[in-house]
Amino acid sequence: MPPFYSYCHLEDPAGACPAGFEFEWEQVARDLPLTVCPHCGAKVERGLTAATIRPRKFNCELKDLGFTKLVRVDDGLFENVTRRPGEEKYIDRRRPETFPDLSKTVKD
């Protein structure tokens, strides 16, 4: 998903611009900055926007949060990287007895 850049009109927007005085516009990094508002045609300048960074969750954190993470190893075979005591390391879709017991982690 491309990032959004903030833009600010350099003069009062012509008429009642639906974007307002400041607006965000989705662009890929290689696109040139806008010089005019795509809504009203008035001159605009790109401002600074803080990047949104989502921290990555590690397998142990997912396990602590009650999630089960399966990593595909082969056709129909998955490794349970968040396994709990008593659970199988590998889950085979053809063998239901290898499925994790989600009732131990899923609560109302």
C-alpha positions as CSV (number, residue, x, y, z in Angstrom):
1,M,0.0,0.0,0.0
2,P,1.5,3.4,-1.0
3,P,2.0,6.0,1.7
4,F,-0.1,9.1,2.1
5,Y,1.6,12.5,1.9
6,S,0.1,15.7,3.4
7,Y,-0.4,18.8,1.3
8,C,-1.2,22.3,2.3
9,H,-2.7,25.0,0.1
10,L,-0.3,27.9,-0.4
11,E,-3.2,30.3,-0.8
12,D,-6.9,30.1,0.1
13,P,-8.4,27.2,-1.8
14,A,-10.4,28.3,-4.8
15,G,-14.0,28.3,-3.8
16,A,-15.0,25.6,-1.2
17,C,-12.4,23.0,-1.9
18,P,-13.7,19.6,-0.6
19,A,-10.1,18.8,0.5
20,G,-10.0,21.8,2.9
21,F,-6.8,23.8,3.6
22,E,-4.8,20.7,4.3
23,F,-5.3,17.2,2.8
24,E,-3.6,13.9,2.3
25,W,-2.9,12.2,-1.0
26,E,-1.8,8.6,-1.7
27,Q,1.3,8.4,-3.8
28,V,4.2,6.0,-4.4
29,A,7.6,7.4,-3.5
30,R,8.8,7.7,-7.1
31,D,5.8,10.1,-8.0
32,L,6.6,13.7,-8.2
33,P,5.0,15.9,-5.5
34,L,1.8,17.6,-6.4
35,T,2.1,21.3,-7.2
36,V,-1.7,22.0,-7.6
37,C,-4.6,20.6,-5.7
38,P,-6.3,17.8,-7.7
39,H,-9.7,19.1,-6.4
40,C,-9.6,22.9,-7.0
41,G,-6.4,23.6,-8.9
42,A,-4.9,26.0,-6.3
43,K,-1.1,25.8,-5.6
44,V,-0.1,23.3,-2.9
45,E,3.1,22.2,-1.1
46,R,3.9,18.8,0.3
47,G,4.6,18.7,4.0
48,L,6.3,16.3,6.3
49,T,4.3,13.2,7.4
50,A,5.3,10.9,10.3
51,A,5.7,7.3,9.2
52,T,3.5,4.7,10.7
53,I,5.4,1.8,11.9
54,R,3.7,-1.3,13.2
55,P,5.9,-3.3,15.5
56,R,6.4,-7.0,14.5
57,K,5.1,-9.6,16.9
58,F,7.4,-12.4,17.7
59,N,6.1,-16.0,18.0
60,C,6.5,-16.0,21.8
61,E,4.4,-12.8,22.0
62,L,1.7,-14.3,19.7
63,K,1.6,-17.4,22.0
64,D,1.3,-15.2,25.1
65,L,-1.6,-13.4,23.5
66,G,-3.4,-16.7,22.8
67,F,-2.7,-17.0,19.1
68,T,-1.7,-20.1,17.2
69,K,0.7,-19.6,14.3
70,L,1.2,-22.3,11.7
71,V,4.0,-22.3,9.2
72,R,3.5,-24.3,6.0
73,V,6.2,-27.0,5.7
74,D,4.8,-29.1,2.9
75,D,1.4,-29.8,1.2
76,G,-1.0,-30.3,4.1
77,L,1.8,-30.2,6.7
78,F,2.3,-27.3,9.1
79,E,4.7,-26.5,11.9
80,N,3.0,-25.1,15.0
81,V,5.6,-22.5,16.0
82,T,3.5,-21.3,19.0
83,R,2.8,-24.8,20.4
84,R,1.9,-25.2,24.0
85,P,2.7,-28.2,26.3
86,G,0.9,-31.2,25.1
87,E,0.5,-30.0,21.5
88,E,2.1,-31.6,18.4
89,K,5.0,-29.8,16.7
90,Y,3.7,-30.7,13.3
91,I,0.0,-30.6,12.2
92,D,-1.1,-32.8,9.4
93,R,-4.4,-31.8,7.8
94,R,-5.2,-35.5,7.2
95,R,-4.7,-36.3,10.9
96,P,-7.2,-34.3,13.1
97,E,-5.5,-35.7,16.3
98,T,-2.5,-33.4,15.5
99,F,-4.7,-30.2,15.5
100,P,-4.1,-27.9,18.5
101,D,-6.9,-27.8,21.2
102,L,-8.1,-24.2,20.7
103,S,-10.5,-24.5,23.6
104,K,-7.5,-24.1,25.9
105,T,-6.7,-20.6,24.5
106,V,-10.1,-19.3,23.2
107,K,-12.2,-17.7,25.9
108,D,-15.4,-15.7,25.8
